[in-house]
Every structure is written in structure tokens, then in C-alpha cells.
Amino acid sequence: MPVIEASISDLLNLIGAPLSFDDLVSSLERLKVNFEGEENGNIILEITADRLDLVTIEGLARAVRGILGLEEGIPEYETFDSGFEVKVEREVLPLRPYIACGVVEGVNLSPDAVAELMQAQEKIHATIGRDRRKVSAGLHDASPIVPPIRYSAERKEEVRFVPLRGDYEMTVSQILSETEKGRKYAHLVPGDLIPVLRDSRGKVLSIPPIINSDMTRVTEETRDMFVDVTGPDERAVRKTLRVLVTALAERGGKIGLVRVIRPDGEAVVTPDLRPTPMRVGVDYLNLVAGTDYSGKEIASLLRKMRLGAEPVGEEISVQIPAYRDDFLHPVDLVEELTVAVGYDKLRPALPGYVDTFGARHLRERISRIVRELMIGLGYQEILNYVMTSGDVLFRRMRSPPREVVKVANPVSESYSVLRDTLIPGIVAFLSKNQAEPLPHKVFEVGDVVIPDPAEETRARDERRVAAAYEDTEVGFEDVQSHLFSLTVGLGIEAELTPTDRPWALSGRCASIRSGGREIGIIAEVSPEVLEINRIKNPVGVFELSLEFLLRRRGERERGEARGVEGG
């Protein structure tokens, strides 16, 4: 979740009400904003990931004014035709196809506002922007810009301008190699072409998603601003623009609409500030929130959350402002209602339509016992993702590929398959922590996914525990003693039978068996696998399935339950 710093004086000025510091913090925390501290006149806040509008100090002030009843209902922003046009050329579409722009005139920037705007911009880049891959935004002083603006693709060596806060003109290649932002984001423009924004005179405004031109640098004296947002995700691009222009409008500005002309001649006007309508029943809101308000009372509370809300019969007609993109279902309105009421004012009550009480699942009870036993043996718990890669599962373990569950459209090769064993993930963990002092004793309790044609989903989950012990001198007997301590603690009668695995040291590998069936594996890791993973010391590992224990305990508990019922 993003953490921001806001000038306390600037925030209070935007709120427009004399608040004590405690009252300010209390109002912010009602909005699910976590107070992290105060430093040098700044308040440090953690913002929930679903409220992108609150990464701007202007958005925070707007929301607080609603909670305090200073302003209610959906904010109304004055708009006008800015006369700006952005012409998108076909060559830029393969690089960064979507662009949305806006103009905000008459902005009153405080001494802290410029830094706060830059902070909001970077938080947007880091969250919804996925570090500028999905979205990047540029904030410009509009006064030097002469429209129309051209959004095109040009060769890096042919584009020259003074980058933001630069002292001299540079080529794009120089910017990518010699400036901080250029080096950080050069990987986003790997080819010979780069997206460029130029005005009608040919002056470069920016090279998205890298850096703006110093010509349009925003200062405290800036009054009119031009905002561009680009990226491969049209919905995210438009959402980001709405957040930024409405935040700037909170500083006294009016929003200018911009015509974006696509290569096929289609003209799109941005930003689109139309609210989103939603209707929800009064009974539904009261049932889920545990309240008993009339439609009129609910509408009043929702207006405090800066929503448009009016009772219409047995329903509430809601208008969601354009800068809020976090409403997916009527239950989101329930959350807004409970925030407006205050969580501390809701009275807990047991549901009258349920005769049972929740309890920890047997799987989790046994997992907890396993964790306590492993910690008692001196091991430290780690957590790996169920999703992993073929490289970790096979190549780095010197194991031939086998049938595993694969992800159809993986975002990354690192998360392209589902693990069917815990040991490779623990070995990979040790590989990444070779600089830490010895010994390394780690364990994991987690699920693996086993292909199984007999199951409806053609796969089944299995809970397992795995452990690894690395030190300058570690042998099979060391991990064997820990394994038997664990099995005795769990009431499992286990025995070892020699076996082999591609990743195990020959002659130092055994199958863990109980009741005539294999329930795990124990071994020393082979030197070849240690070398592949750059592990410097011997490692012993074991992995134990908990399904055998789960079935046995489950049958016992069901038998006891039948005995109680029969008695």
C-alpha cells in the first residue's frame, strides 16, 4: 500500500476548517487511511490500494470535507473546451497505444503543492502504473505549449531536448544512459523507436514513459496545467487522468477538455467526468451493514462520502464520481455506508439465521501443531508461492520435466506452473540467502498441487511440510533425527526405505513410509544441485505429506462425534 507525506498546513488549508491534529488524524482514519507518524510538519499516511484518489493531498482534503459535513454529495467541476488537440500517429500504437489528456486552468499552487503533486504522480506510477509499464503520467506547465500536439514514434537519435531539471540539450540515447530516470526506465523502451509528444512548433513536451521536457516544468507560479497519461491499458489511462485533473481542480482550477484524434480519424474527448450510476435496495444495505436506517438517512450518509445519493422508493439512486473507480458491486456501497457511520458505532450481533459457530479447520489445526514442533526443533518458517517456474522445479533440481499443472497465460515465466513439491522452493530460498550466517534451518508448511485425472478439476491440493538444514557439516543423520522428532510428536509411526531422486546424493536418500505407503522423502542434496544453486555448504532436506495424518484424525473425530450422538 502506498505511503505518502503531506504538509499538515497545506492539508488543513485545503480542508478549509480549523481542526486539531488529533481531529485531523481521526477524520483520516475513518476513511481507512492509516496514520504512520508526523515529521517536520508533515503527516505520514498509508493509503489503501483501492483508493487511488487518496494518494493526492487534494483527494484527501475532499474526502475529509465530506466526513466532517463541510461539503456533501458528488463534487461538481467546471469544464470547458480547452481548444487543445492531440493527434495520435499510427507508428506509436505498437509502443504505447493509448493516451488521454486534460487541461486545468487557474490552479493555485501552495509552496508544498509541487512536491506533493510529484509524489502523487510517482505513487500512481508505482501502484496502478506498475512502475510505469501500465500507466505513466506527465504534469506540464501549459503556458509554453502551442497546440495542436502530436503523439508519435521517433528514432532515439533524432530526438533532442533539455530533460526535466537538466542543464543542456541531450539526445534520447544520452538521457537513457546519463540521467537517473533514463537509466531506471530505459528497459521500457528497448527498441530504436520511442514515443514522443511535441507541440505545433515541434517542441518536445515529453518522451513517455521516461521524462518530461524542462520547458514545461511545473513551478509554484504555474497557473495552467496540461496533463498527459499514456499506456497500454486504456481503462487505467483514463482512470489516472480523472484522478489527476479532479485533484488539480480542487485547487481552484477548471477542467479543460482535450480532443484526442486517433489514426483512424476517430475523435475522443478526455477526460470523461460523467458519474457512474448505481441502484441498491435500502433493505440490502441495512441487512449487510447491520443497520436500520431509512432511505433518507442512508442517502444523507452516502453524500458524506462524496457520492450523489437520493432515495427512490425502496432503493437508493447513487451517482459515483468519475475519480472513484473502486465500485464493482452494491456491497461496495455497504462499505461506504459503514465508513460514514463509523465502524466504532456499529454494534456486533450474532446472525440469527445460523445455528453453528466457526472453528479452525482440522487441516489448519494440524498445520499449527507441525509449525510449533518445527520451531521447537530450531527451524525458522518461510513462505513461498504455490506458483513457481519450471526452472526452479526442474532444471535447478536436475530433475527431468514431469506432468504438473501449468498456468495458461502466465504474467511471468517465474510464475508459470504450480508446484507439486516444496523442496525446490526451499532450496531456491537457501540459494538467495548464502550471505546470512550459518546454520540455516528453515521449514515450510504449505500446499502443493498434484495432477489427478480422477478429480473434477483434474488436480488436487495436498498439505505438506518440508525442511532444510544447511551448515558446514550436515549429514543424513542430522535431518533424520529432526524428522523422527516430528513424526513422534505427530503420533506417526514412520520407517525409512532406501530410494533415489535425481537431486539427491546417491545412497543418502530414503522414502518415508507409514502403514505400508510412502508419505515423504528425506535426503542429502547432491553436490551438482548445490553447485547449480550456488549453495556453498551441505544441505539435508525432508518433505512429509500431512494428508495421511489428516485422514486418520478426521476419521477419529467423526467416530467420536457419532459416539456422542449415539449416547
ABEGO torsion letter per residue (X at the ends): XBBBBBBAAAAAAAAGBBBBAAAAAAAAAAAGBBBAEBBGGBBBBBBBAABAAAABAAAAAAAAAAAAGABBEBBBBBBBBAGBBBBBBAAAAAABABBBBBBBBGBBBBAAAAAAAAAAAAAAAABAAGGGAABBBBBBBAAABBOBBBBBBBBAAABBBBBBGBABBBBAAAAAAABAAAAAAAAABABABBBBBBBAAGBBABBOAABBBAAABBBAABABBBBBBBEABAAAAAAAAAAAAAAAAAAGBBBBBBBBBBAAGBBBBOBBABBBBBBBBAAAAAAAAGBBBBAAAAAAAAAAAGBBBBBBEABBBBBBBAABAABABAAAAAAAAAAAAEAAABBBBBBAABABBBBBBAAAAAAAAAAAAAAAAGBBBBBBBABBBAAAAAAAAGBBBBBBBBBABBABAABABBBABAAAAAAAAAAAAAABBOBBBBBBBBBBBBBBAABAAGBBBBBBBBBBBBBABBBAAAAAAAAAAAAAAAGBBBBBBBBBBAABBBGABBBBBBGGBBAEBBBBBBAAAAAAAGBABBBBBBBBBAAAAAAAAAAAAAAAAAAAAAX
